[in-house]
Amino acid sequence: MTTAAPASAPGNTPLATHPSADLVDYLLRRRSTPIKSLSLPGPGPAAIQTLLQAAARVPDHGRLFPWHFIVFAGESRKKVGALLKKSWLTEEPDAAPAKLELEAERFLRAPLVIAVISRFREGKHPLWEQILSAGAACQNLCIAAHALGFGTNWVTEWYAYNKTFREGIGLDERDHVAGFIYIGTPAEAPAERDRPDLSAITTYWEPECTLNKGAAYGQPGMGLPRTGFSIEKKD
Ligand SMILES: Cc1cc2nc3c(=O)[nH]c(=O)nc-3n(C[C@H](O)[C@H](O)[C@H](O)COP(=O)(O)O)c2cc1C
């Protein structure tokens, strides 16, 4: 049994549409901030609550609430350092002390880190759809943080897949880390990065048409995996 969402509160009235030139402009120009540029101040307790509410208000097939949020604020960003060290030793048993110290400080790179966990609920709704909903939670969280004046960076990095770390923060083996969202105040304006040619990834469908593949199709890293691949990582 999952926890029910709170009843509609003032300010929580559903909106079907919200025409906003600002929002469209933002979406067409949004960018992540490099983690090293995420400075103080970070969101305070009220802002964190707003971010979590935004993250929990995403499309979710079956009202399963298939996510869990873990907040690393203040001292907990430092305390998780011991677990990061222990986890890195499972990756590199001979790691030098300086490297271990560096790993221990990962969560101190930004004022706030929120882990979005894709938490699979048993039933008729596919795992794939539940994972997609967790991705939407990550992006809602980022957009809400930007609207509050903060920069974000959505990463997974090695510790999202490290057994010791996953267990150490309380994950079940069926949980997946959708992302660690690093949040803070951007120290500088981000540079642009390449964006796709829309014609290569879009088809206006007609009977008998072939899907656009674009000039990059077939180049290393842009090809397709073998058929029948699974979304579950297999070692
Ligand atoms: C699920 C997911 C995991 C990611 N993990 C990493 C990561 O571990 N390291 C990294 O440098 N970027 C990672 N990224 C990419 C960044 O979040 C970011 O999207 C990217 O740098 C592109 O910048 P933009 O958001 O400004 O378009 C990840 C993105 C997604 C969606």
The ligand as an SDF file (V2000), in Angstrom:
LIG
                    3D

 31 33  0  0  0  0  0  0  0  0999 V2000
   19.8560    9.5090  -16.4380 C   0  0  0  0  0  0  0  0  0  0  0  0
   20.9660   10.4860  -16.6860 C   0  0  0  0  0  0  0  0  0  0  0  0
   22.1980   10.2760  -16.1040 C   0  0  0  0  0  0  0  0  0  0  0  0
   23.2520   11.1570  -16.3310 C   0  0  0  0  0  0  0  0  0  0  0  0
   24.4470   10.9070  -15.7310 N   0  0  0  0  0  0  0  0  0  0  0  0
   25.4840   11.7090  -15.9790 C   0  0  0  0  0  0  0  0  0  0  0  0
   26.7400   11.4490  -15.3770 C   0  0  0  0  0  0  0  0  0  0  0  0
   26.9000   10.5080  -14.6060 O   0  0  0  0  0  0  0  0  0  0  0  0
   27.7690   12.2880  -15.6770 N   0  0  0  0  0  0  0  0  0  0  0  0
   27.6000   13.3510  -16.5470 C   0  0  0  0  0  0  0  0  0  0  0  0
   28.5720   14.0710  -16.8150 O   0  0  0  0  0  0  0  0  0  0  0  0
   26.4150   13.6350  -17.1040 N   0  0  0  0  0  0  0  0  0  0  0  0
   25.3530   12.8440  -16.8520 C   0  0  0  0  0  0  0  0  0  0  0  0
   24.1410   13.1170  -17.4300 N   0  0  0  0  0  0  0  0  0  0  0  0
   24.0120   14.2670  -18.3510 C   0  0  0  0  0  0  0  0  0  0  0  0
   23.7320   15.6130  -17.6470 C   0  0  0  0  0  0  0  0  0  0  0  0
   22.6760   15.5270  -16.7450 O   0  0  0  0  0  0  0  0  0  0  0  0
   23.3060   16.7020  -18.6400 C   0  0  0  0  0  0  0  0  0  0  0  0
   22.0380   16.3910  -19.1360 O   0  0  0  0  0  0  0  0  0  0  0  0
   24.2290   16.8170  -19.7870 C   0  0  0  0  0  0  0  0  0  0  0  0
   25.4490   17.2760  -19.3400 O   0  0  0  0  0  0  0  0  0  0  0  0
   23.6320   17.7080  -20.9000 C   0  0  0  0  0  0  0  0  0  0  0  0
   23.4520   19.0010  -20.5220 O   0  0  0  0  0  0  0  0  0  0  0  0
   22.0760   19.7890  -20.6500 P   0  0  0  0  0  0  0  0  0  0  0  0
   21.1640   19.2410  -19.5790 O   0  0  0  0  0  0  0  0  0  0  0  0
   22.4780   21.1900  -20.4620 O   0  0  0  0  0  0  0  0  0  0  0  0
   21.4930   19.5330  -21.9960 O   0  0  0  0  0  0  0  0  0  0  0  0
   23.0680   12.2800  -17.1840 C   0  0  0  0  0  0  0  0  0  0  0  0
   21.8030   12.4980  -17.7520 C   0  0  0  0  0  0  0  0  0  0  0  0
   20.7720   11.6180  -17.5180 C   0  0  0  0  0  0  0  0  0  0  0  0
   19.4470   11.8820  -18.1670 C   0  0  0  0  0  0  0  0  0  0  0  0
  1  2  1  0
  2  3  1  0
  2 30  2  0
  3  4  2  0
  4  5  1  0
  4 28  1  0
  5  6  2  0
  6  7  1  0
  6 13  1  0
  7  8  2  0
  7  9  1  0
  9 10  1  0
 10 11  2  0
 10 12  1  0
 12 13  2  0
 13 14  1  0
 14 15  1  0
 14 28  1  0
 15 16  1  0
 16 17  1  0
 16 18  1  0
 18 19  1  0
 18 20  1  0
 20 21  1  0
 20 22  1  0
 22 23  1  0
 23 24  1  0
 24 25  2  0
 24 26  1  0
 24 27  1  0
 28 29  2  0
 29 30  1  0
 30 31  1  0
M  END
$$$$
